[in-house]
Amino acid sequence: MWRNCVMAAAWPTELEFTPLNLPRHEFVVINDVVEAPGAYFMHHITSMFLKAEQRVCVVALANTLEHYASIGRKLGVNVFKAQQAKPCAWLHIDGFSHPYDWCNPQQTASTSLTAVLSSFSDDPESLEALFCQLRDFATAVTTGNVCIVVDDASALVDQFGVPNTLTFLRYCRHLALMTETAFVVLNHGDVEGDDTFFVQLLDICVYGNRLCCLDSGLE
């Protein structure tokens, strides 16, 4: 497991991905703060997948589709075109513009996940349905790599609590390990007020990337 503080503009050598060297079977956590935002790394990974003509799913809880498309253009990819591709190369689950219905329960829900979540939440079906959307996207095509991004995990914690969010992410980790999937989680560490959630994330991730700000500058 890789854990470190890095400069916001630098990419760790362990995660130097290119269209010819995409991550697979990985669970990557990027923990940032306001002074050292980590969104660049997330956009870097998704753009690499699109450039390699692979598929991306974004659980967007912090920004609009237009935001991702704008950043994508700067990085040389067309998010809107990827959305229209067959099979779909960019699945956008919009929890930013539609905060109340973005993860409505579906009939394909996993009963085992319901059993785990129900002990923590009055509404376990929402995260269960979200997981099923991610699972279906990751397994819809038998060839190629998939990147699934959660932007950001602190929003899930705010809505569902730490226990439910960790259970959901553990299922997602298993999905990544069992399929050709890279699962990337952006977490705003200064939202929670302490490192408790991030420490628990480190226990389940393959790579943990922590951005921080020192007196001498971003690191």
C-alpha positions in Angstrom: 0.0 0.0 0.0 1.4 3.4 -1.0 0.8 6.4 1.3 2.4 9.8 1.0 2.0 13.5 0.7 2.7 14.8 -2.8 2.8 18.1 -4.5 -0.6 19.0 -6.1 1.0 19.5 -9.5 3.1 16.3 -9.4 2.1 12.8 -10.1 3.5 10.0 -8.0 5.8 7.6 -9.9 3.7 4.7 -8.6 0.7 6.1 -10.5 2.3 7.2 -13.7 -0.5 6.0 -16.0 -0.6 6.5 -19.7 -3.0 5.3 -22.4 -0.7 2.3 -22.9 -0.3 1.7 -19.2 -3.7 1.9 -17.6 -4.4 0.8 -14.0 -6.6 -2.3 -13.5 -7.7 -4.2 -10.3 -6.9 -1.0 -8.3 -8.6 1.0 -5.6 -7.0 4.4 -5.4 -7.8 7.1 -2.8 -6.9 10.7 -3.2 -7.3 12.7 0.0 -7.0 16.5 -0.5 -7.7 19.7 1.3 -8.8 23.1 0.1 -5.3 24.4 -0.1 -4.1 21.4 -2.1 -7.0 20.2 -4.3 -6.7 16.7 -5.8 -9.1 16.9 -8.7 -6.3 17.2 -11.2 -5.3 13.6 -10.5 -8.8 12.3 -11.0 -9.2 14.2 -14.3 -5.7 12.9 -15.4 -6.8 9.3 -14.9 -10.2 9.6 -16.6 -8.6 11.3 -19.6 -6.1 8.5 -19.9 -8.9 6.0 -20.1 -10.8 8.0 -22.8 -7.6 8.5 -24.9 -7.1 4.7 -24.8 -10.7 4.3 -25.9 -11.7 2.7 -22.6 -14.8 3.3 -20.5 -15.3 5.7 -17.6 -18.1 6.1 -15.0 -18.2 9.1 -12.8 -20.3 9.4 -9.6 -20.5 13.2 -9.7 -21.4 14.6 -6.3 -19.3 17.8 -6.4 -19.4 19.1 -10.0 -21.6 19.3 -13.1 -21.1 17.3 -16.3 -20.1 20.5 -18.1 -17.3 20.9 -15.6 -15.9 17.5 -16.4 -16.4 18.1 -20.1 -14.5 21.5 -19.9 -11.5 19.9 -18.1 -11.6 17.0 -20.5 -11.3 19.4 -23.5 -8.2 20.9 -21.9 -6.7 17.4 -21.5 -7.6 16.4 -25.1 -10.7 14.3 -24.7 -14.4 14.8 -25.6 -16.6 13.7 -22.7 -19.9 14.4 -24.6 -18.8 12.3 -27.5 -17.8 9.5 -25.1 -21.3 9.7 -23.6 -22.8 9.0 -27.1 -20.5 6.1 -27.9 -21.7 2.6 -28.3 -21.1 1.0 -25.9 -21.3 4.1 -23.6 -17.7 5.3 -22.8 -18.7 7.8 -20.2 -21.5 7.1 -17.8 -22.3 10.2 -15.7 -24.2 9.5 -12.5 -25.3 13.1 -11.6 -25.6 13.6 -7.9 -24.8 17.2 -8.1 -27.6 18.5 -10.3 -30.1 15.9 -9.1 -29.2 15.3 -5.4 -32.6 13.7 -4.6 -33.0 11.1 -7.3 -29.5 10.2 -8.5 -29.4 6.8 -6.9 -33.0 5.8 -6.7 -33.4 2.1 -5.9 -33.6 -0.3 -8.8 -34.9 -3.8 -9.1 -31.5 -5.3 -9.7 -30.3 -4.5 -6.2 -28.0 -6.9 -4.4 -29.7 -8.5 -1.4 -26.4 -9.2 0.4 -25.5 -5.6 0.4 -28.9 -4.7 1.7 -28.4 -6.9 4.6 -25.1 -5.3 5.6 -26.3 -1.7 5.1 -29.7 -2.1 6.8 -28.1 -2.3 10.2 -26.8 1.2 9.7 -29.4 3.1 7.7 -33.1 3.6 7.2 -32.6 3.8 3.5 -30.0 1.2 2.5 -31.4 0.7 -1.0 -29.9 4.0 -2.3 -26.3 2.9 -2.0 -27.2 -0.6 -3.0 -28.8 0.7 -6.2 -25.7 2.9 -6.9 -23.4 -0.1 -6.4 -25.6 -2.1 -8.9 -25.2 0.6 -11.5 -21.5 0.6 -11.1 -21.3 -3.2 -11.2 -23.5 -3.4 -14.3 -21.3 -0.8 -16.1 -18.1 -2.6 -15.1 -19.4 -5.9 -16.4 -21.4 -4.8 -19.4 -18.5 -5.3 -21.8 -16.2 -8.3 -21.4 -13.1 -6.7 -22.9 -11.2 -3.5 -22.1 -10.6 -1.6 -18.9 -13.0 0.5 -16.9 -12.4 3.5 -14.6 -15.0 4.3 -11.9 -14.6 7.6 -10.1 -16.4 8.9 -6.9 -16.2 12.7 -6.7 -16.3 12.9 -3.7 -16.5 10.4 -0.9 -17.1 13.1 1.8 -20.4 13.8 0.1 -21.4 10.2 0.5 -20.4 10.3 4.2 -22.5 13.4 4.7 -25.6 11.7 3.2 -25.2 8.1 4.4 -22.7 8.2 7.3 -19.3 6.6 7.7 -20.3 3.0 8.2 -22.6 2.8 5.2 -20.1 4.6 3.0 -17.2 2.3 4.0 -19.4 -0.8 3.4 -20.3 0.6 -0.1 -16.6 1.3 -0.8 -15.6 -2.2 0.3 -18.0 -3.7 -2.2 -16.6 -1.4 -4.8 -13.0 -2.5 -4.0 -14.1 -6.1 -4.4 -15.6 -5.2 -7.8 -12.4 -3.5 -8.9 -10.3 -6.5 -7.9 -12.6 -9.0 -9.6 -12.9 -7.0 -12.9 -10.7 -5.0 -15.2 -11.5 -1.9 -13.2 -9.7 1.0 -11.6 -11.7 2.5 -8.8 -10.7 6.1 -7.9 -12.1 7.9 -4.8 -11.6 11.6 -4.2 -12.1 12.6 -0.6 -12.0 16.1 0.9 -10.1 15.5 4.1 -10.8 18.9 5.6 -14.6 18.4 5.4 -14.7 15.7 8.2 -12.6 17.7 10.6 -10.3 14.7 11.4 -8.5 11.9 9.7 -10.8 9.1 11.0 -12.5 8.4 7.7 -9.3 8.7 5.7 -7.5 6.3 7.9 -10.3 3.7 7.4 -10.1 4.4 3.7 -6.4 3.6 3.7 -7.2 0.2 5.2 -9.1 -0.9 2.1 -7.3 1.0 -0.7 -4.4 -0.3 -2.9 -2.9 3.2 -3.2 -3.5 6.1 -0.8 -2.5 9.6 -2.1 -2.7 12.3 0.5 -2.3 16.0 -0.5 -1.4 18.5 2.2 -0.2 22.1 2.5 3.0 22.9 4.4 4.3 26.3 5.5 6.8 26.1 2.6 4.0 25.5 0.0 1.9 22.7 -1.4 3.2 19.2 -0.8 
